[in-house]
Amino acid sequence: MRYTALLRLVGVTHCVVYNVPSDVRIFDAQNATSTNSEEVFQPLRLGIYGGTFDPIHFGHLAVARDVFSVFKLSRVIFVPARQSPMRDPPVASAHDRLAMVRLALGGIGEFRVSSIDVDRPAPSFMIDTIQRFLDEYPSAEMFVIIGADALAEISSWRKLDELMDLAQIIAVPRPGFSMCVPSQVEAELANARYRVHLHSMPTIDISASHVRTLCARQSSISTCVPPAVAKYVAAHQLYVNDQLGRSNPK
């Protein structure tokens, strides 16, 4: 890929995976596992996976699993946004989307969900999210996981320079989008100020808008989302009036 030479590809060095204590304040305790006290003081490599998750689907989970493994992260933390500044309003409520993420993770030890974005007023800016996590874990190494669609818009993110000082970016492919670095960002990559990983991985051709379209057509979504999420969607009659998958692709 022609951008490779421009990137400061920070080598993914070996890192022992440490657990996070069950009483941490910004992780969801429903998904936490107990640990011994010595592990609390070990360095963390936290992958912050923000998004609308309207609804969460197998594509999101595949990204989290792959990035967790390749970048040797301690945890991947799903952070549903109350309202992304660059997306149409979500279809499902923040409460429903948070509940579906919790169900989708279903006790997967390396994944967590945080409600810090849905618990504060919209819009949800990544710089605020990262600062909140660093307030809690000042020694943690932070990685922001984004799709190719978000990468194309990253130059317009709030306080981008400050964010890049605090975290590395992991960009993953999305069907229908090219892995394209905005021209405004290229210079910063060339002088190694920004740390961006263009991560190649197999993609699953699923989008949240497709799932919503299936719901609006009263078709099965069992091949797109975990069973617990499909049951929740059906029980709460979500997306049945979604005008065939309008708005957010995520």
C-alpha positions as CSV (number, residue, x, y, z in Angstrom):
1,M,0.0,0.0,0.0
2,R,1.5,3.4,-1.0
3,Y,0.9,4.9,2.4
4,T,3.0,2.4,4.2
5,A,6.2,4.5,3.7
6,L,4.5,7.5,5.3
7,L,3.4,5.7,8.4
8,R,5.2,5.6,11.6
9,L,4.5,1.9,12.0
10,V,5.1,1.4,15.7
11,G,6.3,-2.2,16.1
12,V,3.8,-4.3,18.0
13,T,6.2,-5.7,20.6
14,H,5.5,-8.5,23.0
15,C,3.3,-7.6,25.8
16,V,1.9,-9.8,28.5
17,V,-1.9,-9.7,28.6
18,Y,-3.1,-8.5,32.0
19,N,-6.6,-8.6,33.4
20,V,-8.5,-5.6,34.5
21,P,-9.9,-5.5,38.1
22,S,-13.7,-6.2,38.4
23,D,-14.4,-2.9,40.2
24,V,-13.0,-0.5,37.7
25,R,-15.2,2.5,37.3
26,I,-15.3,3.0,33.6
27,F,-15.6,-0.6,32.5
28,D,-18.9,-2.4,32.7
29,A,-18.8,-4.6,35.7
30,Q,-21.2,-7.1,34.1
31,N,-18.4,-8.2,31.8
32,A,-15.5,-7.9,34.2
33,T,-13.5,-10.8,35.7
34,S,-11.8,-11.0,39.0
35,T,-8.0,-10.6,39.2
36,N,-5.3,-10.7,41.8
37,S,-4.1,-7.3,43.2
38,E,-0.6,-7.5,41.6
39,E,-2.0,-7.4,38.1
40,V,-3.7,-4.0,38.7
41,F,-0.4,-2.3,38.6
42,Q,0.8,-3.8,35.4
43,P,0.8,-1.7,32.2
44,L,-2.3,-1.9,30.0
45,R,-2.7,-1.8,26.3
46,L,-6.3,-0.7,25.8
47,G,-8.1,-0.8,22.5
48,I,-10.9,1.8,22.5
49,Y,-13.6,0.8,19.9
50,G,-16.1,3.6,19.6
51,G,-19.2,3.5,17.4
52,T,-22.9,3.7,17.2
53,F,-23.4,-0.1,17.3
54,D,-26.9,0.3,15.9
55,P,-26.9,-2.7,16.2
56,I,-23.6,-4.4,17.0
57,H,-23.0,-7.3,14.6
58,F,-20.5,-10.0,13.8
59,G,-18.4,-7.6,11.8
60,H,-17.7,-5.6,14.9
61,L,-16.8,-8.7,16.9
62,A,-14.5,-9.9,14.1
63,V,-12.6,-6.6,14.1
64,A,-12.2,-6.7,17.9
65,R,-10.9,-10.2,17.9
66,D,-8.4,-9.6,15.2
67,V,-7.1,-6.4,16.6
68,F,-6.9,-7.8,20.1
69,S,-4.7,-10.7,18.9
70,V,-2.5,-8.9,16.4
71,F,-1.7,-5.8,18.5
72,K,-1.5,-7.9,21.8
73,L,-4.0,-5.7,23.6
74,S,-4.9,-6.2,27.2
75,R,-8.5,-5.4,26.5
76,V,-10.8,-4.1,23.7
77,I,-13.4,-1.7,25.2
78,F,-16.5,-1.1,23.2
79,V,-17.8,2.5,23.7
80,P,-21.2,3.1,22.2
81,A,-21.7,6.8,21.3
82,R,-24.7,8.7,22.4
83,Q,-24.4,10.6,19.2
84,S,-21.5,10.7,16.8
85,P,-20.8,14.2,15.5
86,M,-20.4,12.9,12.0
87,R,-23.4,10.6,11.8
88,D,-27.1,10.8,11.6
89,P,-28.9,10.2,15.0
90,P,-29.0,6.6,15.9
91,V,-32.2,4.6,15.3
92,A,-32.2,2.7,18.6
93,S,-31.9,4.4,21.9
94,A,-28.7,4.6,23.8
95,H,-30.1,2.3,26.4
96,D,-31.0,-0.4,23.7
97,R,-27.7,-0.1,21.9
98,L,-25.7,-0.4,25.2
99,A,-27.8,-3.4,26.2
100,M,-27.2,-5.1,22.8
101,V,-23.4,-4.6,23.1
102,R,-23.5,-6.2,26.6
103,L,-25.4,-9.1,25.2
104,A,-23.1,-9.5,22.2
105,L,-20.0,-9.6,24.4
106,G,-21.6,-12.2,26.6
107,G,-18.7,-12.8,29.0
108,I,-15.9,-12.7,26.4
109,G,-13.0,-12.2,28.8
110,E,-10.9,-9.9,26.7
111,F,-13.8,-7.5,25.7
112,R,-15.5,-4.9,27.9
113,V,-18.2,-2.3,27.3
114,S,-18.2,1.2,28.7
115,S,-21.1,3.6,29.1
116,I,-19.1,6.7,29.5
117,D,-20.2,8.2,26.2
118,V,-23.9,7.4,26.6
119,D,-23.8,8.7,30.1
120,R,-22.8,12.2,29.1
121,P,-24.4,14.8,26.8
122,A,-24.1,14.4,23.0
123,P,-22.1,14.6,20.8
124,S,-19.4,12.0,21.7
125,F,-15.9,13.1,20.8
126,M,-13.0,10.6,20.9
127,I,-10.6,13.0,22.5
128,D,-13.0,13.3,25.5
129,T,-13.3,9.5,25.7
130,I,-9.5,9.0,25.6
131,Q,-8.9,11.6,28.2
132,R,-11.4,10.0,30.5
133,F,-9.7,6.6,30.2
134,L,-6.3,8.2,30.8
135,D,-7.6,9.9,33.9
136,E,-8.5,6.5,35.2
137,Y,-5.4,4.7,33.8
138,P,-2.6,7.3,33.3
139,S,0.0,4.7,32.4
140,A,-2.1,2.8,29.8
141,E,-1.1,2.7,26.2
142,M,-4.2,3.7,24.2
143,F,-5.2,2.5,20.8
144,V,-8.3,3.9,19.0
145,I,-9.9,1.3,16.6
146,I,-11.7,2.9,13.6
147,G,-13.0,1.8,10.2
148,A,-11.8,3.0,6.8
149,D,-14.9,5.2,6.6
150,A,-13.8,7.0,9.8
151,L,-10.2,7.2,8.7
152,A,-11.4,9.2,5.6
153,E,-12.9,11.8,8.0
154,I,-10.2,11.8,10.6
155,S,-8.8,15.2,9.7
156,S,-12.0,16.8,10.9
157,W,-12.0,15.2,14.3
158,R,-12.0,17.4,17.3
159,K,-8.5,18.2,18.7
160,L,-6.9,15.7,16.4
161,D,-3.3,16.8,17.3
162,E,-4.0,16.3,21.0
163,L,-5.7,13.0,20.4
164,M,-2.7,11.8,18.3
165,D,-0.4,12.7,21.2
166,L,-2.4,10.5,23.5
167,A,-3.3,7.5,21.4
168,Q,-2.4,5.4,18.4
169,I,-4.9,4.8,15.6
170,I,-5.7,1.3,14.2
171,A,-7.7,1.6,11.0
172,V,-9.4,-1.5,9.7
173,P,-11.0,-2.2,6.3
174,R,-14.7,-1.8,5.7
175,P,-16.5,-3.2,2.7
176,G,-17.2,-0.4,0.2
177,F,-14.5,2.0,1.6
178,S,-10.9,2.3,0.5
179,M,-8.2,2.6,3.2
180,C,-7.3,6.2,2.3
181,V,-5.4,8.6,4.5
182,P,-6.6,12.2,4.1
183,S,-4.1,14.5,2.5
184,Q,-4.1,16.8,5.5
185,V,-2.9,13.9,7.6
186,E,-0.1,12.6,5.3
187,A,2.4,15.3,6.3
188,E,2.0,14.4,10.0
189,L,2.5,10.8,9.1
190,A,5.6,11.6,7.1
191,N,7.3,13.4,10.0
192,A,6.2,10.6,12.4
193,R,4.1,12.9,14.6
194,Y,1.0,10.7,14.1
195,R,1.0,7.0,14.8
196,V,-1.4,5.2,12.5
197,H,-1.6,1.6,11.7
198,L,-3.4,0.5,8.5
199,H,-4.3,-2.9,9.5
200,S,-5.1,-5.4,6.8
201,M,-7.6,-8.2,7.8
202,P,-10.4,-10.2,6.2
203,T,-13.7,-8.3,6.3
204,I,-17.2,-9.6,6.9
205,D,-19.7,-8.0,4.5
206,I,-22.2,-6.9,7.2
207,S,-23.3,-3.4,8.1
208,A,-25.7,-2.1,10.7
209,S,-27.8,-0.5,8.0
210,H,-28.1,-3.9,6.3
211,V,-29.2,-5.5,9.6
212,R,-31.8,-2.7,10.0
213,T,-33.0,-3.3,6.5
214,L,-33.6,-6.9,7.2
215,C,-35.5,-6.0,10.4
216,A,-37.7,-3.5,8.4
217,R,-38.4,-6.3,6.0
218,Q,-39.2,-8.7,8.8
219,S,-36.4,-11.0,7.6
220,S,-34.0,-13.0,9.8
221,I,-30.9,-11.4,11.2
222,S,-29.5,-14.6,12.6
223,T,-26.5,-14.6,10.2
224,C,-25.6,-11.0,11.1
225,V,-25.8,-10.7,14.9
226,P,-25.3,-13.0,17.9
227,P,-28.4,-14.9,19.0
228,A,-28.9,-12.8,22.2
229,V,-28.9,-9.6,20.1
230,A,-31.4,-11.1,17.6
231,K,-33.7,-12.0,20.5
232,Y,-33.4,-8.5,22.0
233,V,-34.2,-6.8,18.7
234,A,-37.2,-9.0,18.2
235,A,-38.4,-8.6,21.8
236,H,-38.2,-4.8,21.6
237,Q,-39.4,-4.5,18.0
238,L,-36.3,-2.5,17.1
239,Y,-35.8,-1.2,13.5
240,V,-39.2,-2.3,12.3
241,N,-40.0,1.2,11.1
242,D,-36.4,2.1,10.0
243,Q,-37.3,3.0,6.4
244,L,-35.2,0.1,5.1
245,G,-31.9,0.8,6.8
246,R,-31.6,4.6,6.5
247,S,-28.8,6.6,8.1
248,N,-25.7,5.3,9.9
249,P,-23.8,2.5,8.1
250,K,-22.3,1.4,11.4
